[in-house]
Every structure is written in structure tokens, then in C-alpha cells.
Amino acid sequence: MPQLVEGKWVKGDVAASEMKGGAFHREPTRFHRWITPDGSPGPNGQPALPAEAGRYRLFVSYLCPWASRTIAFRNLKGLQQIIGLTVANPVLGEDGWTYDEPVDAGERVGKIRFHHELYVASDPTYTGKVSVPVLWDMQEGRIVNNESADIIRILNAAFDHLTGNRLDFYPEALRSEIDRWNGPIYERVNNGVYRCGFAKTQEPYDEAVASLFGMLDGLDAHLAANRYLAGEYLTEADIRLFVTLVRFDAAYHGAFKCNIRRIEDYPALSNYLREIYQWPGIRESVRIDHIKRGYYGIAHINPTRIVAAGPILDFDRPHDRARLGGRGIIGG
């Protein structure tokens, strides 16, 4: 993969550094500072910064499901005027994530064109993968956090005193149930589609695709009887699943060979997908044109880089989820 080695950019195939024995193994993220209302330590004592309006910015791509989680939370939590947003070009090439025009990274760093400049500014000897999303401190000119699972929990609570938005997508009473879903959904669905698409040999692909569709079958059965994953309330577990589902038929089914079934073929999952898409603030986090351009633009997956014309998708069609009851979002 294109990556940094001792602070120097090295070109290469996407995901090449994460391949072992023909199978894809995602590299862990490295930056894990927190933001809390007053700068007191975060969970497990992580160093933290104080929540301040205008200080932080999200660097994202609409292509990336991990980044789209954070865009969705920024919208759901009413943080559009509190935290800035900078969007990368959806085509991930030999220069990594890039910006079509120079973008401001704050007084210390100045203007950048390449996403990897944020990593070098944060750690001049950084070696490893350069990913989105990045939660960036414009004041200090360095990365706060580049782990989407952390960032959505920061956005869920740290800025509530500034916005008055008390929606809670990780309520204490449901945390064990949310965590119970997050684990297998990450391994078998969120990351499972990448394990299919980036597999270099038949055996890892066969294992990954069987695991993926086994999980989708189970999710469809669960959601046939439950409005949301954790029961009556929409939680972060649903958003984490949604970002993969909304990309599935447009990109993963074709470009990543996840083609045993479409999400449209699952009665419960397809209705659930449409319901979440129609939540205020969610559709704005989805750009199907960016998604298709980005995934079909990965050269070693699709050497011609021809973007498929279909499928025709209509996430605004009515859904049937109201029949299951449910209470919406805690705090709403």
C-alpha cells in the first residue's frame, strides 16, 4: 500500500502492506487521544483535550465507510458549526488520499494537498498506513485520533454542553448489547467485505465470503423481529452496520466479489437500510457517486478503472420498520 516509512511517502498498491499469505489483515490505528468536555482524561485514562467550538476538524472521504461513520455522527449530533469538515478525493491512488485544492490545516501546518502531510506533522518519523478519518486539532496542528470507533464516541458526548444535543447512541444501559454486536459486525461485515475484495488467493476469499454471508443471513433473521440491533433504540451499532450496507450493492457486490446475494435480496436488511438512510442527517453522509468512483478506481481490483453503470438504487422507497415499534434514540 502507499504508506509512510520514517516520515517519507512510499508508493505502492492499495492494501499491499496489509496482505499476509494472500489474506487481508487490517493495520491498527495509532493515534488515540480523546476529547472530553473539560479536558479530563478519557476512557481508560487516555490523554484528552477540551471540547471547544472551531478548534477541531474532520478530514474524511465519502468513499470510506469508517470515515462516513464520523460524518453521520457529526450530523446526528448537530456539530456542523462546531467541528469543520474537509473531504478528500474519492479515488485512492499512488499518492494516497488527496485534496483537489490546498486545504487549511491550521497556523502551525498551513495548507496541505496530501493527507499524509497530517501524519508527518503529527509524527515526523511515522511509519505505516495513512487512513481516514482523522480528527485534527487546528490549534496544535496534530492528529487527535484516527480511529473511527473512538471518534464517534467522542462526538457522541464531548460537545453536548456546547450544542444542547443530548442524543445518546452509546447509552450505558445498552453498552454490553451494543458491544456484543459491534465485535462480529466489524470482523465479519465491516472488515469482511475488505477481506473478500483484497484476497489474493482462493482459500482466504472463500473463507471470508462464507463468513460475510453467514453473518448477513443471521442479521436479516434478527432484524425481522427487532427494529434495531440492540432492541428498541437506534444506537452506534446500527450506524456502524449501516455504512457497510449502504455501499454493498453499489460497490462490494461487484468490485469486491461479494456477490452471493445483494442487500436488496434480504427482506429485513433492505428495509432496515432504507429506514436508517431516511433518518435526518444520515442521507447527507452518503455519496454513492464517490463510493462507486472510489472502489472501482482501485487499480489492482479493477485495472481498467471503468466504473459500473448500475445498480439503480432508491433508498427513499418506503420501508416497513414501523410495524416493529421501537422508540427512536435515547435522549431524543
C-alpha positions as CSV (number, residue, x, y, z in Angstrom):
1,M,0.0,0.0,0.0
2,P,1.1,3.6,-0.4
3,Q,2.4,4.4,3.0
4,L,4.8,6.5,5.1
5,V,8.2,5.0,6.0
6,E,10.1,7.1,8.6
7,G,8.1,10.1,7.5
8,K,8.7,9.6,3.8
9,W,6.0,8.7,1.3
10,V,6.4,5.4,-0.5
11,K,4.2,4.5,-3.4
12,G,2.6,1.1,-3.9
13,D,-0.6,-0.9,-4.4
14,V,-3.5,-0.2,-2.1
15,A,-3.5,-2.7,0.9
16,A,-0.3,-4.4,-0.2
17,S,1.3,-3.8,3.2
18,E,-1.7,-5.5,4.9
19,M,-1.6,-8.8,2.9
20,K,-0.3,-11.9,4.6
21,G,-0.5,-15.3,2.9
22,G,-3.0,-14.0,0.4
23,A,-5.3,-12.7,3.1
24,F,-6.1,-9.1,4.2
25,H,-5.2,-8.1,7.7
26,R,-6.1,-4.5,8.6
27,E,-3.4,-2.5,10.2
28,P,-4.4,-1.0,13.6
29,T,-4.7,2.8,14.0
30,R,-2.1,4.7,16.0
31,F,-3.5,8.0,17.3
32,H,-5.9,7.7,20.3
33,R,-6.1,10.9,22.2
34,W,-9.6,11.8,23.4
35,I,-11.7,14.9,23.7
36,T,-13.8,15.5,26.8
37,P,-16.0,18.5,27.9
38,D,-13.3,19.8,30.2
39,G,-10.1,18.0,29.0
40,S,-10.2,15.5,31.8
41,P,-8.8,12.0,30.9
42,G,-10.9,9.9,28.6
43,P,-11.9,6.2,28.9
44,N,-9.2,4.1,30.4
45,G,-7.3,7.3,31.3
46,Q,-6.5,8.3,27.7
47,P,-4.9,11.8,27.5
48,A,-7.6,14.2,26.5
49,L,-8.2,17.7,25.1
50,P,-11.1,20.1,26.0
51,A,-14.1,20.4,23.7
52,E,-14.0,23.8,22.0
53,A,-16.0,25.2,19.1
54,G,-14.0,25.7,16.0
55,R,-10.8,24.0,17.3
56,Y,-11.2,20.6,15.6
57,R,-11.7,19.4,12.1
58,L,-12.6,16.0,10.5
59,F,-10.6,15.0,7.4
60,V,-12.7,12.4,5.7
61,S,-13.7,10.7,2.4
62,Y,-17.2,9.8,1.4
63,L,-15.8,6.7,-0.2
64,C,-14.6,5.3,3.2
65,P,-17.2,3.6,5.5
66,W,-15.1,4.3,8.6
67,A,-15.0,8.0,7.7
68,S,-18.7,8.0,6.9
69,R,-19.4,6.9,10.5
70,T,-17.9,10.1,11.7
71,I,-19.8,12.3,9.1
72,A,-23.0,10.7,10.2
73,F,-22.3,11.4,13.9
74,R,-21.3,15.0,13.2
75,N,-24.7,15.4,11.5
76,L,-26.8,13.5,14.1
77,K,-25.2,15.4,17.0
78,G,-25.6,18.8,15.4
79,L,-21.9,19.5,15.2
80,Q,-21.7,21.1,11.8
81,Q,-21.0,24.5,13.2
82,I,-18.7,23.2,15.9
83,I,-16.4,20.8,14.0
84,G,-15.2,21.5,10.5
85,L,-15.2,19.0,7.6
86,T,-12.7,18.5,4.8
87,V,-13.4,15.9,2.1
88,A,-10.7,14.0,0.2
89,N,-10.9,13.0,-3.5
90,P,-12.6,9.6,-3.6
91,V,-10.1,7.9,-5.9
92,L,-7.3,6.4,-3.7
93,G,-4.2,6.4,-5.9
94,E,-0.4,6.2,-5.5
95,D,-0.4,9.4,-3.6
96,G,-2.9,8.1,-1.1
97,W,-5.8,10.3,0.0
98,T,-5.5,13.7,-1.8
99,Y,-7.4,17.0,-1.7
100,D,-8.4,18.7,-5.0
101,E,-7.4,22.1,-3.7
102,P,-5.0,23.1,-0.9
103,V,-6.8,22.9,2.4
104,D,-6.1,24.7,5.7
105,A,-4.6,22.6,8.5
106,G,-4.1,25.5,10.9
107,E,-1.4,28.0,11.5
108,R,1.3,25.5,12.5
109,V,1.0,23.3,9.4
110,G,-0.5,25.7,6.8
111,K,-2.0,24.4,3.5
112,I,-1.9,20.7,2.5
113,R,-2.7,18.7,-0.6
114,F,-1.9,15.2,0.6
115,H,-3.5,13.5,3.6
116,H,-0.2,12.0,4.6
117,E,1.1,15.5,5.5
118,L,-1.2,15.4,8.5
119,Y,0.5,12.3,9.7
120,V,4.0,13.7,9.2
121,A,3.1,16.9,11.0
122,S,1.9,14.8,14.0
123,D,4.9,12.4,13.9
124,P,7.8,13.3,11.7
125,T,9.1,9.6,11.8
126,Y,5.7,8.0,11.3
127,T,5.8,4.6,9.6
128,G,2.6,2.9,8.5
129,K,-0.8,3.2,6.8
130,V,-2.3,6.7,6.3
131,S,-6.0,6.4,6.7
132,V,-9.2,8.5,7.0
133,P,-10.9,9.6,9.1
134,V,-8.7,12.0,11.0
135,L,-9.9,14.1,13.9
136,W,-7.5,17.0,13.7
137,D,-6.6,19.8,16.2
138,M,-6.3,23.0,14.2
139,Q,-4.8,24.8,17.3
140,E,-1.9,22.3,17.9
141,G,-1.6,21.2,14.3
142,R,-1.6,17.5,15.0
143,I,-3.9,14.4,14.9
144,V,-6.1,13.9,17.9
145,N,-7.5,10.5,16.9
146,N,-7.6,8.4,13.7
147,E,-9.8,5.5,15.0
148,S,-13.4,5.9,13.8
149,A,-14.7,3.8,16.7
150,D,-13.2,6.3,19.1
151,I,-14.2,9.4,17.2
152,I,-17.9,8.5,17.1
153,R,-17.9,8.1,20.8
154,I,-16.1,11.4,21.3
155,L,-18.7,13.1,19.1
156,N,-21.5,11.3,20.9
157,A,-20.9,13.1,24.2
158,A,-17.9,15.5,24.4
159,F,-19.7,18.5,22.8
160,D,-23.2,18.2,24.3
161,H,-22.7,21.1,26.6
162,L,-22.0,23.3,23.6
163,T,-24.8,22.1,21.4
164,G,-27.5,21.1,23.8
165,N,-27.9,17.9,21.7
166,R,-28.4,15.0,24.2
167,L,-29.0,12.2,21.7
168,D,-27.1,9.2,23.1
169,F,-26.0,6.5,20.7
170,Y,-24.0,4.6,23.3
171,P,-26.3,4.6,26.4
172,E,-24.9,3.0,29.5
173,A,-27.8,0.6,29.8
174,L,-27.3,-0.8,26.3
175,R,-23.5,-0.8,26.2
176,S,-23.0,-4.5,26.7
177,E,-25.5,-5.3,24.0
178,I,-24.0,-2.8,21.6
179,D,-20.5,-4.1,22.2
180,R,-21.8,-7.7,21.6
181,W,-22.9,-6.7,18.1
182,N,-20.0,-4.4,17.3
183,G,-17.4,-7.2,17.5
184,P,-18.8,-9.7,15.0
185,I,-20.2,-7.0,12.7
186,Y,-16.7,-5.4,12.5
187,E,-14.9,-8.7,11.9
188,R,-17.4,-10.4,9.5
189,V,-19.2,-7.5,7.8
190,N,-17.3,-4.1,8.0
191,N,-13.9,-5.7,7.6
192,G,-15.3,-8.9,6.0
193,V,-16.1,-7.1,2.7
194,Y,-12.4,-6.0,2.5
195,R,-11.2,-9.5,3.3
196,C,-13.2,-10.6,0.3
197,G,-12.2,-7.8,-2.1
198,F,-8.5,-7.8,-1.2
199,A,-7.9,-11.6,-1.0
200,K,-5.1,-12.7,-3.3
201,T,-5.8,-16.4,-3.3
202,Q,-8.9,-18.6,-3.4
203,E,-8.9,-20.0,0.1
204,P,-8.9,-16.7,2.1
205,Y,-11.6,-15.4,-0.3
206,D,-13.8,-18.5,0.2
207,E,-13.5,-18.2,4.0
208,A,-14.2,-14.5,4.1
209,V,-17.2,-14.6,1.7
210,A,-18.8,-17.6,3.6
211,S,-18.3,-15.7,6.9
212,L,-19.7,-12.5,5.5
213,F,-22.9,-14.0,4.1
214,G,-23.4,-16.2,7.2
215,M,-23.4,-13.0,9.2
216,L,-25.8,-11.2,6.8
217,D,-28.2,-14.2,7.0
218,G,-28.2,-14.0,10.8
219,L,-28.6,-10.2,10.8
220,D,-31.6,-10.5,8.5
221,A,-33.2,-13.0,10.8
222,H,-32.6,-10.9,13.9
223,L,-33.9,-7.7,12.2
224,A,-37.0,-9.4,11.0
225,A,-38.1,-9.5,14.7
226,N,-36.2,-6.4,16.1
227,R,-36.4,-2.8,15.0
228,Y,-32.7,-2.2,15.7
229,L,-29.7,-4.3,16.6
230,A,-29.8,-3.6,20.4
231,G,-33.6,-3.6,20.6
232,E,-36.0,-0.6,20.6
233,Y,-33.4,2.2,20.2
234,L,-31.1,3.2,17.3
235,T,-27.5,3.1,18.6
236,E,-24.0,3.3,17.3
237,A,-24.2,-0.4,16.4
238,D,-26.8,0.4,13.7
239,I,-24.7,3.2,12.3
240,R,-21.6,1.0,12.2
241,L,-23.5,-1.6,10.2
242,F,-25.3,0.9,8.0
243,V,-22.1,2.3,6.5
244,T,-21.3,-1.1,5.0
245,L,-24.9,-2.0,4.0
246,V,-25.3,1.3,2.0
247,R,-22.1,0.6,0.0
248,F,-22.9,-3.1,-0.6
249,D,-24.9,-3.3,-3.7
250,A,-23.2,-0.3,-5.3
251,A,-19.7,-1.4,-4.8
252,Y,-18.9,-4.5,-2.7
253,H,-21.2,-6.8,-4.7
254,G,-19.3,-6.1,-7.9
255,A,-15.9,-4.7,-7.2
256,F,-15.2,-6.9,-4.1
257,K,-16.9,-10.1,-5.4
258,C,-19.4,-10.1,-2.5
259,N,-21.9,-11.5,-4.9
260,I,-23.8,-14.4,-3.4
261,R,-26.7,-12.1,-2.6
262,R,-27.4,-8.4,-2.7
263,I,-28.7,-6.5,0.3
264,E,-31.8,-5.8,-1.8
265,D,-32.4,-9.6,-1.7
266,Y,-32.7,-9.6,2.1
267,P,-36.2,-8.5,3.2
268,A,-35.4,-7.2,6.7
269,L,-31.9,-5.8,5.9
270,S,-33.1,-3.9,2.9
271,N,-36.0,-2.3,4.8
272,Y,-33.7,-1.6,7.8
273,L,-31.1,0.0,5.4
274,R,-33.8,2.3,4.0
275,E,-35.1,3.3,7.4
276,I,-31.6,4.4,8.6
277,Y,-30.8,6.2,5.4
278,Q,-34.0,8.2,5.9
279,W,-33.1,9.4,9.4
280,P,-32.4,13.2,9.4
281,G,-28.7,13.7,8.8
282,I,-27.9,10.3,7.5
283,R,-28.5,10.6,3.8
284,E,-26.2,13.6,3.8
285,S,-23.3,11.3,4.9
286,V,-23.7,9.1,1.8
287,R,-22.4,9.9,-1.7
288,I,-22.9,6.9,-4.0
289,D,-21.0,8.6,-6.8
290,H,-17.9,8.9,-4.6
291,I,-18.4,5.3,-3.4
292,K,-18.5,3.9,-6.9
293,R,-15.7,6.0,-8.3
294,G,-13.5,5.1,-5.3
295,Y,-14.0,1.4,-5.2
296,Y,-14.0,0.8,-9.0
297,G,-11.0,3.2,-9.1
298,I,-8.7,0.8,-7.1
299,A,-6.3,-0.3,-9.8
300,H,-5.3,-3.8,-8.6
301,I,-9.0,-4.6,-8.0
302,N,-10.2,-3.1,-11.3
303,P,-7.3,-2.5,-13.7
304,T,-9.5,-0.7,-16.3
305,R,-10.9,1.6,-13.6
306,I,-14.2,1.5,-15.5
307,V,-17.0,2.5,-13.1
308,A,-20.1,0.2,-13.3
309,A,-23.2,2.0,-14.5
310,G,-25.5,0.2,-12.1
311,P,-27.3,-0.8,-10.0
312,I,-30.1,1.7,-9.7
313,L,-30.7,2.3,-6.0
314,D,-33.6,4.0,-4.3
315,F,-33.1,4.3,-0.6
316,D,-36.0,6.7,-0.3
317,R,-38.6,4.0,-1.0
318,P,-41.0,3.3,1.9
319,H,-39.8,0.8,4.5
320,D,-41.8,-1.4,6.8
321,R,-39.9,-1.0,10.0
322,A,-42.7,0.9,11.9
323,R,-44.5,-2.4,12.3
324,L,-41.9,-3.5,14.9
325,G,-42.4,-0.5,17.2
326,G,-39.2,1.0,18.6
327,R,-38.6,4.2,20.5
328,G,-36.1,6.1,18.3
329,I,-33.0,7.4,20.0
330,I,-32.3,7.8,23.8
331,G,-32.3,11.5,24.6
332,G,-34.4,12.4,21.7
